[in-house]
């Protein structure tokens, strides 16, 4: 399987992000991709403040 973050998702992440990275790499997000029988659940968690952004598309 191939998991990707598209431009629309990148834009949502930038709008949602309010924390400053605390290490030299600048890494601060954990990306979760969970395949299910009805679609793909995509979540981003901030490693600094622990907030979670759900990027899962609306399921019909």
C-alpha distance matrix in Angstrom:
0.0 3.8 6.5 9.9 13.5 15.6 19.4 20.5 18.6 20.1 23.5 23.3 22.5 25.4 27.7 26.9 27.2 30.8 30.6 31.4 29.5 31.6 30.4 30.7 26.9 26.8 23.8 24.1 20.9 18.4 15.1 13.6 10.4 11.1 9.4 12.6 14.2 15.5 12.9 11.1 13.7 13.9 16.8 18.5 21.3 24.2 25.2 28.7 29.7 27.0 26.5 23.3 22.1 20.0 18.0 16.7 17.7 20.6 19.7 22.2
3.8 0.0 3.8 6.5 10.3 12.3 16.0 17.4 15.7 16.8 20.3 20.5 19.7 22.4 24.8 24.3 24.5 28.1 28.1 28.8 27.0 29.3 28.1 28.2 24.4 24.1 21.3 21.9 18.8 16.8 13.4 12.8 9.9 11.7 10.9 14.3 16.2 16.7 13.5 11.2 13.4 12.7 15.5 16.7 19.8 22.3 23.5 26.9 28.0 25.6 25.0 21.9 20.3 18.6 16.2 15.6 16.5 19.7 19.6 22.2
6.5 3.8 0.0 3.8 7.1 9.8 13.5 14.6 12.4 13.6 17.1 17.0 16.1 18.9 21.3 20.6 20.9 24.5 24.5 25.5 23.8 26.4 25.5 25.8 22.2 21.4 18.5 18.7 15.4 13.5 10.0 9.6 7.1 9.7 9.8 13.4 15.9 15.9 12.4 9.3 10.7 9.3 11.9 13.0 16.2 18.7 20.2 23.5 24.4 22.1 21.3 18.2 16.6 15.0 12.6 12.5 13.9 17.4 17.7 20.7
9.9 6.5 3.8 0.0 3.8 6.2 9.8 11.4 9.5 10.3 13.8 14.3 13.5 16.0 18.5 18.4 18.7 22.4 22.7 23.6 22.3 25.2 24.5 24.6 20.9 19.8 17.4 17.7 14.6 13.6 10.2 10.9 9.2 12.3 12.7 16.0 18.4 17.7 14.0 11.0 12.0 9.7 12.0 12.4 15.9 17.9 19.8 22.7 23.7 21.8 20.7 17.8 15.6 14.4 11.6 12.2 13.2 16.9 18.0 21.0
13.5 10.3 7.1 3.8 0.0 3.8 6.9 8.1 5.9 6.6 10.0 10.6 9.9 12.3 14.8 14.8 15.3 19.0 19.8 20.8 20.0 23.2 23.0 23.2 19.8 18.1 15.9 15.8 12.8 12.6 9.5 11.0 10.1 13.4 14.5 17.5 20.0 18.8 15.0 12.0 12.0 9.0 10.6 10.4 14.0 15.7 18.1 20.6 21.3 19.8 18.3 15.6 13.0 12.3 9.3 11.0 11.9 15.7 17.5 20.7
15.6 12.3 9.8 6.2 3.8 0.0 3.8 5.5 5.3 6.3 8.8 10.1 10.7 12.5 14.5 15.5 16.4 20.1 21.4 22.5 22.1 25.6 25.5 25.5 22.2 20.3 18.6 18.5 15.8 16.1 13.1 14.5 13.4 16.3 16.8 19.4 21.5 19.7 16.0 13.6 14.1 11.5 13.3 13.3 16.9 18.4 21.1 23.2 23.7 22.5 20.6 17.9 14.8 14.0 10.4 12.0 11.8 15.4 17.5 20.1
19.4 16.0 13.5 9.8 6.9 3.8 0.0 3.8 5.4 4.9 6.2 8.7 9.8 10.5 12.4 14.2 15.2 18.7 20.4 21.4 21.5 25.2 25.4 25.2 22.2 19.9 18.9 18.8 16.6 17.7 15.3 17.2 16.6 19.6 20.4 22.8 24.8 22.8 19.2 16.9 17.0 14.2 15.3 14.7 18.0 18.9 21.8 23.4 23.7 23.1 21.0 18.7 15.5 15.3 11.9 14.1 13.6 16.9 19.5 22.0
20.5 17.4 14.6 11.4 8.1 5.5 3.8 0.0 3.8 5.5 5.2 6.4 8.8 10.1 10.9 12.5 14.4 17.9 20.1 21.7 22.3 25.9 26.7 27.0 24.1 21.5 20.3 19.5 17.0 18.0 15.5 17.0 16.4 19.0 19.8 21.7 23.6 21.1 17.8 15.8 15.6 13.1 14.1 13.9 17.3 18.4 21.7 23.1 22.9 22.1 19.5 17.1 13.5 13.0 9.7 11.8 10.9 13.9 16.9 19.3
18.6 15.7 12.4 9.5 5.9 5.3 5.4 3.8 0.0 3.8 5.3 5.1 6.2 8.7 9.9 10.5 12.1 15.8 17.6 19.4 19.7 23.2 23.9 24.5 21.6 19.0 17.3 16.3 13.5 14.3 11.8 13.3 13.2 15.9 17.3 19.4 21.8 19.6 16.2 13.7 12.8 9.8 10.4 10.1 13.6 14.9 18.2 19.9 19.7 18.6 16.2 13.7 10.2 9.9 6.7 9.5 9.9 13.2 16.1 19.1
20.1 16.8 13.6 10.3 6.6 6.3 4.9 5.5 3.8 0.0 3.8 5.5 5.1 6.2 8.7 9.9 10.4 14.0 15.6 16.8 17.0 20.6 21.2 21.5 18.7 16.0 14.9 14.3 12.2 13.8 12.0 14.5 14.9 18.2 19.9 22.3 24.9 23.1 19.5 16.7 15.7 12.3 12.2 10.7 13.6 14.1 17.1 18.5 18.8 18.4 16.4 14.5 11.6 12.3 9.8 13.0 13.7 17.0 19.9 22.9
23.5 20.3 17.1 13.8 10.0 8.8 6.2 5.2 5.3 3.8 0.0 3.8 5.4 5.2 6.3 8.6 10.0 13.2 15.6 17.1 18.1 21.9 22.9 23.4 21.0 17.9 17.2 16.3 14.6 16.5 15.1 17.4 18.0 20.9 22.5 24.6 27.0 24.8 21.4 19.0 17.8 14.6 14.3 12.8 15.4 15.5 18.8 19.6 19.4 19.4 16.9 15.5 12.2 13.2 11.0 14.2 14.4 17.2 20.5 23.2
23.3 20.5 17.0 14.3 10.6 10.1 8.7 6.4 5.1 5.5 3.8 0.0 3.8 5.5 5.2 6.1 8.6 11.9 14.5 16.7 17.9 21.5 23.0 24.0 21.7 18.5 17.3 15.6 13.5 15.1 13.7 15.6 16.4 19.0 20.9 22.6 25.1 22.8 19.6 17.2 15.5 12.5 11.7 10.5 13.0 13.5 17.1 17.9 17.1 16.8 13.9 12.2 8.8 9.9 8.2 11.7 12.3 14.8 18.2 21.2
22.5 19.7 16.1 13.5 9.9 10.7 9.8 8.8 6.2 5.1 5.4 3.8 0.0 3.8 5.5 5.1 5.9 9.7 11.5 13.5 14.3 17.9 19.2 20.3 18.1 14.8 13.5 11.8 9.8 11.9 11.1 13.6 15.1 18.1 20.4 22.6 25.5 23.6 20.4 17.4 15.4 11.9 10.3 8.1 10.1 10.2 13.6 14.5 14.2 14.0 11.7 10.4 7.7 9.8 8.8 12.6 14.1 17.0 20.1 23.4
25.4 22.4 18.9 16.0 12.3 12.5 10.5 10.1 8.7 6.2 5.2 5.5 3.8 0.0 3.8 5.5 5.3 8.3 10.5 12.0 13.4 17.1 18.6 19.4 17.5 14.0 13.7 12.4 11.6 14.4 14.1 17.0 18.6 21.7 24.1 26.3 29.2 27.3 24.0 21.1 19.2 15.6 14.0 11.5 12.9 11.9 15.0 15.1 15.1 15.8 13.7 13.3 11.0 13.4 12.5 16.2 17.4 20.2 23.4 26.5
27.7 24.8 21.3 18.5 14.8 14.5 12.4 10.9 9.9 8.7 6.3 5.2 5.5 3.8 0.0 3.8 5.7 8.0 11.2 13.5 15.6 19.2 21.2 22.3 20.8 17.2 16.8 14.9 14.0 16.6 16.3 18.8 20.3 23.0 25.3 27.1 29.8 27.5 24.5 22.0 19.8 16.6 14.9 12.8 14.0 13.1 16.6 16.3 15.4 16.2 13.4 13.2 10.7 13.1 12.6 16.2 17.1 19.3 22.8 25.7
26.9 24.3 20.6 18.4 14.8 15.5 14.2 12.5 10.5 9.9 8.6 6.1 5.1 5.5 3.8 0.0 3.8 6.4 9.3 12.4 14.3 17.6 19.8 21.5 20.0 16.4 15.5 12.9 11.8 14.1 14.2 16.4 18.4 20.9 23.6 25.2 28.1 26.1 23.2 20.6 17.9 14.8 12.4 10.2 10.8 10.0 13.6 13.3 12.0 12.6 9.7 9.6 7.7 10.7 11.2 14.8 16.4 18.5 21.9 25.0
27.2 24.5 20.9 18.7 15.3 16.4 15.2 14.4 12.1 10.4 10.0 8.6 5.9 5.3 5.7 3.8 0.0 3.8 5.9 8.6 10.5 13.9 16.1 17.8 16.5 12.9 12.3 9.9 9.6 12.7 13.6 16.5 18.9 21.7 24.7 26.7 29.9 28.2 25.2 22.2 19.5 16.1 13.4 10.3 10.1 8.1 11.2 10.6 10.1 11.4 9.5 10.3 9.4 12.8 13.4 17.1 19.1 21.6 24.7 28.0
30.8 28.1 24.5 22.4 19.0 20.1 18.7 17.9 15.8 14.0 13.2 11.9 9.7 8.3 8.0 6.4 3.8 0.0 3.8 6.9 9.9 12.7 15.7 17.6 17.1 13.4 13.6 11.0 11.8 15.1 16.7 19.5 22.3 24.9 28.0 30.0 33.2 31.6 28.7 25.7 22.8 19.5 16.5 13.3 12.3 9.5 11.9 10.0 9.3 11.7 10.3 12.3 12.2 15.8 16.8 20.5 22.6 24.8 28.0 31.2
30.6 28.1 24.5 22.7 19.8 21.4 20.4 20.1 17.6 15.6 15.6 14.5 11.5 10.5 11.2 9.3 5.9 3.8 0.0 3.8 6.5 9.0 12.1 14.4 14.3 10.8 11.0 8.4 10.3 13.6 16.0 19.0 22.1 24.9 28.2 30.4 33.8 32.6 29.7 26.4 23.5 20.1 16.9 13.4 11.6 8.1 9.3 6.9 7.4 10.3 10.2 12.6 13.4 17.1 18.4 21.9 24.4 26.9 29.8 33.2
31.4 28.8 25.5 23.6 20.8 22.5 21.4 21.7 19.4 16.8 17.1 16.7 13.5 12.0 13.5 12.4 8.6 6.9 3.8 0.0 3.8 6.3 9.3 11.2 11.6 8.2 9.6 8.2 11.1 14.7 17.3 20.6 23.8 26.8 30.1 32.6 36.1 35.0 31.9 28.5 25.8 22.3 19.3 15.5 13.8 10.2 10.5 8.1 9.9 12.8 13.5 15.7 16.4 20.1 20.9 24.6 27.0 29.7 32.6 36.1
29.5 27.0 23.8 22.3 20.0 22.1 21.5 22.3 19.7 17.0 18.1 17.9 14.3 13.4 15.6 14.3 10.5 9.9 6.5 3.8 0.0 3.8 5.8 7.9 8.1 5.0 6.4 5.8 9.4 12.8 15.7 19.2 22.4 25.5 28.8 31.6 35.2 34.5 31.3 27.7 25.2 21.6 18.7 15.0 13.2 9.8 9.0 7.6 10.6 12.8 14.2 16.0 17.0 20.4 21.2 24.6 27.3 30.3 32.9 36.4
31.6 29.3 26.4 25.2 23.2 25.6 25.2 25.9 23.2 20.6 21.9 21.5 17.9 17.1 19.2 17.6 13.9 12.7 9.0 6.3 3.8 0.0 3.8 7.0 8.5 7.0 8.2 7.9 11.7 14.5 17.9 21.1 24.5 27.4 30.9 33.6 37.3 36.9 33.9 30.2 27.6 24.2 21.2 17.5 15.2 11.7 9.8 8.0 11.3 13.7 15.9 18.1 19.7 23.1 24.2 27.4 30.3 33.3 35.7 39.4
30.4 28.1 25.5 24.5 23.0 25.5 25.4 26.7 23.9 21.2 22.9 23.0 19.2 18.6 21.2 19.8 16.1 15.7 12.1 9.3 5.8 3.8 0.0 3.8 5.6 5.8 7.1 8.4 12.1 14.5 17.8 21.0 24.3 27.3 30.7 33.7 37.3 37.2 34.1 30.3 28.0 24.6 21.9 18.4 16.4 13.4 11.1 10.5 14.2 15.9 18.2 19.9 21.4 24.4 25.2 28.3 31.2 34.4 36.6 40.3
30.7 28.2 25.8 24.6 23.2 25.5 25.2 27.0 24.5 21.5 23.4 24.0 20.3 19.4 22.3 21.5 17.8 17.6 14.4 11.2 7.9 7.0 3.8 0.0 3.8 5.5 8.1 10.6 14.0 16.5 19.2 22.7 25.6 28.9 32.0 35.2 38.8 38.7 35.4 31.6 29.7 26.2 23.8 20.3 18.9 16.1 14.2 13.9 17.5 19.1 21.2 22.6 23.5 26.4 26.7 29.9 32.5 35.9 38.2 41.8
26.9 24.4 22.2 20.9 19.8 22.2 22.2 24.1 21.6 18.7 21.0 21.7 18.1 17.5 20.8 20.0 16.5 17.1 14.3 11.6 8.1 8.5 5.6 3.8 0.0 3.8 5.4 8.8 11.5 13.9 16.2 19.7 22.4 25.8 28.7 32.1 35.6 35.5 32.1 28.3 26.7 23.1 21.1 17.7 16.9 14.6 13.1 13.7 17.3 18.2 20.0 20.8 21.4 24.0 24.0 27.0 29.6 33.0 35.2 38.8
26.8 24.1 21.4 19.8 18.1 20.3 19.9 21.5 19.0 16.0 17.9 18.5 14.8 14.0 17.2 16.4 12.9 13.4 10.8 8.2 5.0 7.0 5.8 5.5 3.8 0.0 3.8 6.4 9.4 12.4 14.8 18.5 21.3 24.7 27.7 30.9 34.4 34.0 30.6 26.9 24.9 21.3 19.0 15.4 14.5 11.9 11.1 11.3 14.6 15.9 17.2 18.1 18.5 21.4 21.4 24.7 27.2 30.6 32.9 36.5
23.8 21.3 18.5 17.4 15.9 18.6 18.9 20.3 17.3 14.9 17.2 17.3 13.5 13.7 16.8 15.5 12.3 13.6 11.0 9.6 6.4 8.2 7.1 8.1 5.4 3.8 0.0 3.8 6.2 8.8 11.3 14.9 17.8 21.1 24.2 27.4 31.0 30.7 27.4 23.6 21.7 18.1 15.9 12.4 11.5 9.5 8.5 9.9 13.1 13.5 15.0 15.5 16.1 18.7 18.9 21.9 24.7 28.0 30.2 33.8
24.1 21.9 18.7 17.7 15.8 18.5 18.8 19.5 16.3 14.3 16.3 15.6 11.8 12.4 14.9 12.9 9.9 11.0 8.4 8.2 5.8 7.9 8.4 10.6 8.8 6.4 3.8 0.0 3.8 7.0 10.0 13.4 16.7 19.8 23.1 25.9 29.6 29.1 26.0 22.3 19.9 16.4 13.6 10.0 8.3 5.8 5.1 6.5 9.5 9.8 11.2 12.1 13.1 16.0 16.8 19.9 22.9 26.0 28.2 31.9
20.9 18.8 15.4 14.6 12.8 15.8 16.6 17.0 13.5 12.2 14.6 13.5 9.8 11.6 14.0 11.8 9.6 11.8 10.3 11.1 9.4 11.7 12.1 14.0 11.5 9.4 6.2 3.8 0.0 3.8 6.3 9.8 13.0 16.1 19.4 22.2 25.8 25.3 22.2 18.5 16.1 12.6 9.9 6.4 5.5 4.7 5.6 8.3 10.1 9.2 9.9 9.6 10.3 12.7 13.4 16.3 19.4 22.5 24.6 28.3
18.4 16.8 13.5 13.6 12.6 16.1 17.7 18.0 14.3 13.8 16.5 15.1 11.9 14.4 16.6 14.1 12.7 15.1 13.6 14.7 12.8 14.5 14.5 16.5 13.9 12.4 8.8 7.0 3.8 0.0 3.8 6.6 10.1 12.9 16.4 19.2 22.9 22.8 19.8 16.1 13.7 10.7 8.2 5.6 5.1 6.5 6.8 10.4 11.8 9.7 10.6 9.3 10.4 11.9 12.8 15.0 18.4 21.4 23.0 26.8
15.1 13.4 10.0 10.2 9.5 13.1 15.3 15.5 11.8 12.0 15.1 13.7 11.1 14.1 16.3 14.2 13.6 16.7 16.0 17.3 15.7 17.9 17.8 19.2 16.2 14.8 11.3 10.0 6.3 3.8 0.0 3.8 6.7 10.0 13.2 16.1 19.7 19.5 16.4 12.6 10.6 7.4 5.9 4.7 6.6 9.1 10.3 13.7 14.7 12.3 12.2 9.8 9.7 10.2 10.2 12.0 15.2 18.5 19.9 23.6
13.6 12.8 9.6 10.9 11.0 14.5 17.2 17.0 13.3 14.5 17.4 15.6 13.6 17.0 18.8 16.4 16.5 19.5 19.0 20.6 19.2 21.1 21.0 22.7 19.7 18.5 14.9 13.4 9.8 6.6 3.8 0.0 3.8 6.4 9.9 12.6 16.3 16.4 13.6 10.0 7.8 5.7 5.1 6.3 8.1 11.5 12.6 16.1 16.6 13.5 13.3 10.3 10.4 9.6 10.0 10.6 14.0 17.0 17.7 21.4
10.4 9.9 7.1 9.2 10.1 13.4 16.6 16.4 13.2 14.9 18.0 16.4 15.1 18.6 20.3 18.4 18.9 22.3 22.1 23.8 22.4 24.5 24.3 25.6 22.4 21.3 17.8 16.7 13.0 10.1 6.7 3.8 0.0 3.8 6.5 9.7 13.2 13.4 10.4 6.7 5.8 4.8 6.8 9.0 11.6 15.0 16.4 19.8 20.1 17.1 16.4 13.1 12.4 10.5 9.9 9.4 12.3 15.3 15.5 19.0
11.1 11.7 9.7 12.3 13.4 16.3 19.6 19.0 15.9 18.2 20.9 19.0 18.1 21.7 23.0 20.9 21.7 24.9 24.9 26.8 25.5 27.4 27.3 28.9 25.8 24.7 21.1 19.8 16.1 12.9 10.0 6.4 3.8 0.0 3.8 6.4 10.1 10.8 8.6 5.7 4.9 6.5 8.6 11.6 13.7 17.4 18.7 22.1 22.0 18.7 17.9 14.5 14.1 11.6 11.5 9.8 12.6 14.8 14.3 17.6
9.4 10.9 9.8 12.7 14.5 16.8 20.4 19.8 17.3 19.9 22.5 20.9 20.4 24.1 25.3 23.6 24.7 28.0 28.2 30.1 28.8 30.9 30.7 32.0 28.7 27.7 24.2 23.1 19.4 16.4 13.2 9.9 6.5 3.8 0.0 3.8 7.0 8.2 6.2 4.5 6.3 8.8 11.7 14.9 17.3 21.0 22.4 25.8 25.7 22.4 21.4 17.8 17.0 14.0 13.3 10.8 12.6 14.5 13.1 16.0
12.6 14.3 13.4 16.0 17.5 19.4 22.8 21.7 19.4 22.3 24.6 22.6 22.6 26.3 27.1 25.2 26.7 30.0 30.4 32.6 31.6 33.6 33.7 35.2 32.1 30.9 27.4 25.9 22.2 19.2 16.1 12.6 9.7 6.4 3.8 0.0 3.8 5.4 5.3 5.9 7.3 10.8 13.5 17.1 19.4 23.1 24.7 28.0 27.4 23.9 22.8 19.1 18.3 15.0 14.6 11.5 12.8 13.7 11.6 14.0
14.2 16.2 15.9 18.4 20.0 21.5 24.8 23.6 21.8 24.9 27.0 25.1 25.5 29.2 29.8 28.1 29.9 33.2 33.8 36.1 35.2 37.3 37.3 38.8 35.6 34.4 31.0 29.6 25.8 22.9 19.7 16.3 13.2 10.1 7.0 3.8 0.0 3.8 5.9 8.3 10.4 14.0 16.9 20.6 23.0 26.7 28.4 31.6 30.9 27.5 26.1 22.4 21.3 17.8 17.2 13.7 14.2 14.3 11.4 12.9
15.5 16.7 15.9 17.7 18.8 19.7 22.8 21.1 19.6 23.1 24.8 22.8 23.6 27.3 27.5 26.1 28.2 31.6 32.6 35.0 34.5 36.9 37.2 38.7 35.5 34.0 30.7 29.1 25.3 22.8 19.5 16.4 13.4 10.8 8.2 5.4 3.8 0.0 3.8 7.3 9.3 12.9 15.9 19.6 22.3 26.0 28.1 31.1 30.1 26.9 25.0 21.3 19.7 16.0 15.0 11.3 11.1 10.8 7.7 9.2
12.9 13.5 12.4 14.0 15.0 16.0 19.2 17.8 16.2 19.5 21.4 19.6 20.4 24.0 24.5 23.2 25.2 28.7 29.7 31.9 31.3 33.9 34.1 35.4 32.1 30.6 27.4 26.0 22.2 19.8 16.4 13.6 10.4 8.6 6.2 5.3 5.9 3.8 0.0 3.8 6.6 9.7 13.2 16.7 19.6 23.2 25.5 28.4 27.8 24.7 22.8 19.0 17.1 13.5 12.1 8.6 8.6 9.5 7.4 10.0
11.1 11.2 9.3 11.0 12.0 13.6 16.9 15.8 13.7 16.7 19.0 17.2 17.4 21.1 22.0 20.6 22.2 25.7 26.4 28.5 27.7 30.2 30.3 31.6 28.3 26.9 23.6 22.3 18.5 16.1 12.6 10.0 6.7 5.7 4.5 5.9 8.3 7.3 3.8 0.0 3.8 6.3 9.9 13.2 16.3 19.8 21.9 25.0 24.6 21.6 19.9 16.2 14.4 11.2 9.6 6.8 8.1 10.3 9.5 12.7
13.7 13.4 10.7 12.0 12.0 14.1 17.0 15.6 12.8 15.7 17.8 15.5 15.4 19.2 19.8 17.9 19.5 22.8 23.5 25.8 25.2 27.6 28.0 29.7 26.7 24.9 21.7 19.9 16.1 13.7 10.6 7.8 5.8 4.9 6.3 7.3 10.4 9.3 6.6 3.8 0.0 3.8 6.7 10.3 13.1 16.7 18.9 21.9 21.2 18.0 16.3 12.6 11.2 7.9 7.4 5.0 7.9 10.1 10.1 13.8
13.9 12.7 9.3 9.7 9.0 11.5 14.2 13.1 9.8 12.3 14.6 12.5 11.9 15.6 16.6 14.8 16.1 19.5 20.1 22.3 21.6 24.2 24.6 26.2 23.1 21.3 18.1 16.4 12.6 10.7 7.4 5.7 4.8 6.5 8.8 10.8 14.0 12.9 9.7 6.3 3.8 0.0 3.8 7.0 10.2 13.6 16.0 18.9 18.5 15.7 14.0 10.4 8.6 6.1 5.2 5.0 8.4 11.4 12.5 16.2
16.8 15.5 11.9 12.0 10.6 13.3 15.3 14.1 10.4 12.2 14.3 11.7 10.3 14.0 14.9 12.4 13.4 16.5 16.9 19.3 18.7 21.2 21.9 23.8 21.1 19.0 15.9 13.6 9.9 8.2 5.9 5.1 6.8 8.6 11.7 13.5 16.9 15.9 13.2 9.9 6.7 3.8 0.0 3.8 6.6 10.1 12.6 15.3 14.8 11.9 10.3 6.7 5.6 4.5 5.6 7.1 10.8 13.5 15.1 18.8
18.5 16.7 13.0 12.4 10.4 13.3 14.7 13.9 10.1 10.7 12.8 10.5 8.1 11.5 12.8 10.2 10.3 13.3 13.4 15.5 15.0 17.5 18.4 20.3 17.7 15.4 12.4 10.0 6.4 5.6 4.7 6.3 9.0 11.6 14.9 17.1 20.6 19.6 16.7 13.2 10.3 7.0 3.8 0.0 3.8 6.7 9.5 12.1 11.9 9.6 8.4 5.6 5.1 6.5 7.5 10.2 13.5 16.4 18.4 22.1
21.3 19.8 16.2 15.9 14.0 16.9 18.0 17.3 13.6 13.6 15.4 13.0 10.1 12.9 14.0 10.8 10.1 12.3 11.6 13.8 13.2 15.2 16.4 18.9 16.9 14.5 11.5 8.3 5.5 5.1 6.6 8.1 11.6 13.7 17.3 19.4 23.0 22.3 19.6 16.3 13.1 10.2 6.6 3.8 0.0 3.8 6.2 8.8 8.6 6.0 5.7 4.4 6.3 8.8 10.8 13.3 16.8 19.3 21.3 25.0
24.2 22.3 18.7 17.9 15.7 18.4 18.9 18.4 14.9 14.1 15.5 13.5 10.2 11.9 13.1 10.0 8.1 9.5 8.1 10.2 9.8 11.7 13.4 16.1 14.6 11.9 9.5 5.8 4.7 6.5 9.1 11.5 15.0 17.4 21.0 23.1 26.7 26.0 23.2 19.8 16.7 13.6 10.1 6.7 3.8 0.0 3.8 5.4 5.8 4.9 5.5 6.5 8.4 11.7 13.5 16.4 19.7 22.2 24.5 28.2
25.2 23.5 20.2 19.8 18.1 21.1 21.8 21.7 18.2 17.1 18.8 17.1 13.6 15.0 16.6 13.6 11.2 11.9 9.3 10.5 9.0 9.8 11.1 14.2 13.1 11.1 8.5 5.1 5.6 6.8 10.3 12.6 16.4 18.7 22.4 24.7 28.4 28.1 25.5 21.9 18.9 16.0 12.6 9.5 6.2 3.8 0.0 3.8 6.0 5.4 8.0 9.5 12.0 14.9 16.7 19.4 22.8 25.5 27.5 31.2
28.7 26.9 23.5 22.7 20.6 23.2 23.4 23.1 19.9 18.5 19.6 17.9 14.5 15.1 16.3 13.3 10.6 10.0 6.9 8.1 7.6 8.0 10.5 13.9 13.7 11.3 9.9 6.5 8.3 10.4 13.7 16.1 19.8 22.1 25.8 28.0 31.6 31.1 28.4 25.0 21.9 18.9 15.3 12.1 8.8 5.4 3.8 0.0 3.8 5.8 8.3 11.0 13.4 16.8 18.8 21.8 25.0 27.5 29.8 33.4
29.7 28.0 24.4 23.7 21.3 23.7 23.7 22.9 19.7 18.8 19.4 17.1 14.2 15.1 15.4 12.0 10.1 9.3 7.4 9.9 10.6 11.3 14.2 17.5 17.3 14.6 13.1 9.5 10.1 11.8 14.7 16.6 20.1 22.0 25.7 27.4 30.9 30.1 27.8 24.6 21.2 18.5 14.8 11.9 8.6 5.8 6.0 3.8 0.0 3.9 5.6 9.1 11.8 15.3 17.8 20.7 23.9 25.9 28.3 31.8
27.0 25.6 22.1 21.8 19.8 22.5 23.1 22.1 18.6 18.4 19.4 16.8 14.0 15.8 16.2 12.6 11.4 11.7 10.3 12.8 12.8 13.7 15.9 19.1 18.2 15.9 13.5 9.8 9.2 9.7 12.3 13.5 17.1 18.7 22.4 23.9 27.5 26.9 24.7 21.6 18.0 15.7 11.9 9.6 6.0 4.9 5.4 5.8 3.9 0.0 3.8 6.5 9.9 12.9 15.7 18.2 21.6 23.5 25.6 29.2
26.5 25.0 21.3 20.7 18.3 20.6 21.0 19.5 16.2 16.4 16.9 13.9 11.7 13.7 13.4 9.7 9.5 10.3 10.2 13.5 14.2 15.9 18.2 21.2 20.0 17.2 15.0 11.2 9.9 10.6 12.2 13.3 16.4 17.9 21.4 22.8 26.1 25.0 22.8 19.9 16.3 14.0 10.3 8.4 5.7 5.5 8.0 8.3 5.6 3.8 0.0 3.8 6.8 10.0 13.0 15.6 18.7 20.5 22.8 26.3
23.3 21.9 18.2 17.8 15.6 17.9 18.7 17.1 13.7 14.5 15.5 12.2 10.4 13.3 13.2 9.6 10.3 12.3 12.6 15.7 16.0 18.1 19.9 22.6 20.8 18.1 15.5 12.1 9.6 9.3 9.8 10.3 13.1 14.5 17.8 19.1 22.4 21.3 19.0 16.2 12.6 10.4 6.7 5.6 4.4 6.5 9.5 11.0 9.1 6.5 3.8 0.0 3.8 6.4 9.6 11.9 15.2 17.1 19.2 22.8
22.1 20.3 16.6 15.6 13.0 14.8 15.5 13.5 10.2 11.6 12.2 8.8 7.7 11.0 10.7 7.7 9.4 12.2 13.4 16.4 17.0 19.7 21.4 23.5 21.4 18.5 16.1 13.1 10.3 10.4 9.7 10.4 12.4 14.1 17.0 18.3 21.3 19.7 17.1 14.4 11.2 8.6 5.6 5.1 6.3 8.4 12.0 13.4 11.8 9.9 6.8 3.8 0.0 3.8 6.3 9.2 12.1 14.2 16.7 20.3
20.0 18.6 15.0 14.4 12.3 14.0 15.3 13.0 9.9 12.3 13.2 9.9 9.8 13.4 13.1 10.7 12.8 15.8 17.1 20.1 20.4 23.1 24.4 26.4 24.0 21.4 18.7 16.0 12.7 11.9 10.2 9.6 10.5 11.6 14.0 15.0 17.8 16.0 13.5 11.2 7.9 6.1 4.5 6.5 8.8 11.7 14.9 16.8 15.3 12.9 10.0 6.4 3.8 0.0 3.8 5.6 8.8 10.7 13.0 16.6
18.0 16.2 12.6 11.6 9.3 10.4 11.9 9.7 6.7 9.8 11.0 8.2 8.8 12.5 12.6 11.2 13.4 16.8 18.4 20.9 21.2 24.2 25.2 26.7 24.0 21.4 18.9 16.8 13.4 12.8 10.2 10.0 9.9 11.5 13.3 14.6 17.2 15.0 12.1 9.6 7.4 5.2 5.6 7.5 10.8 13.5 16.7 18.8 17.8 15.7 13.0 9.6 6.3 3.8 0.0 3.8 6.2 9.2 11.8 15.3
16.7 15.6 12.5 12.2 11.0 12.0 14.1 11.8 9.5 13.0 14.2 11.7 12.6 16.2 16.2 14.8 17.1 20.5 21.9 24.6 24.6 27.4 28.3 29.9 27.0 24.7 21.9 19.9 16.3 15.0 12.0 10.6 9.4 9.8 10.8 11.5 13.7 11.3 8.6 6.8 5.0 5.0 7.1 10.2 13.3 16.4 19.4 21.8 20.7 18.2 15.6 11.9 9.2 5.6 3.8 0.0 3.8 6.5 8.3 12.0
17.7 16.5 13.9 13.2 11.9 11.8 13.6 10.9 9.9 13.7 14.4 12.3 14.1 17.4 17.1 16.4 19.1 22.6 24.4 27.0 27.3 30.3 31.2 32.5 29.6 27.2 24.7 22.9 19.4 18.4 15.2 14.0 12.3 12.6 12.6 12.8 14.2 11.1 8.6 8.1 7.9 8.4 10.8 13.5 16.8 19.7 22.8 25.0 23.9 21.6 18.7 15.2 12.1 8.8 6.2 3.8 0.0 3.8 6.2 9.4
20.6 19.7 17.4 16.9 15.7 15.4 16.9 13.9 13.2 17.0 17.2 14.8 17.0 20.2 19.3 18.5 21.6 24.8 26.9 29.7 30.3 33.3 34.4 35.9 33.0 30.6 28.0 26.0 22.5 21.4 18.5 17.0 15.3 14.8 14.5 13.7 14.3 10.8 9.5 10.3 10.1 11.4 13.5 16.4 19.3 22.2 25.5 27.5 25.9 23.5 20.5 17.1 14.2 10.7 9.2 6.5 3.8 0.0 3.8 6.5
19.7 19.6 17.7 18.0 17.5 17.5 19.5 16.9 16.1 19.9 20.5 18.2 20.1 23.4 22.8 21.9 24.7 28.0 29.8 32.6 32.9 35.7 36.6 38.2 35.2 32.9 30.2 28.2 24.6 23.0 19.9 17.7 15.5 14.3 13.1 11.6 11.4 7.7 7.4 9.5 10.1 12.5 15.1 18.4 21.3 24.5 27.5 29.8 28.3 25.6 22.8 19.2 16.7 13.0 11.8 8.3 6.2 3.8 0.0 3.8
22.2 22.2 20.7 21.0 20.7 20.1 22.0 19.3 19.1 22.9 23.2 21.2 23.4 26.5 25.7 25.0 28.0 31.2 33.2 36.1 36.4 39.4 40.3 41.8 38.8 36.5 33.8 31.9 28.3 26.8 23.6 21.4 19.0 17.6 16.0 14.0 12.9 9.2 10.0 12.7 13.8 16.2 18.8 22.1 25.0 28.2 31.2 33.4 31.8 29.2 26.3 22.8 20.3 16.6 15.3 12.0 9.4 6.5 3.8 0.0
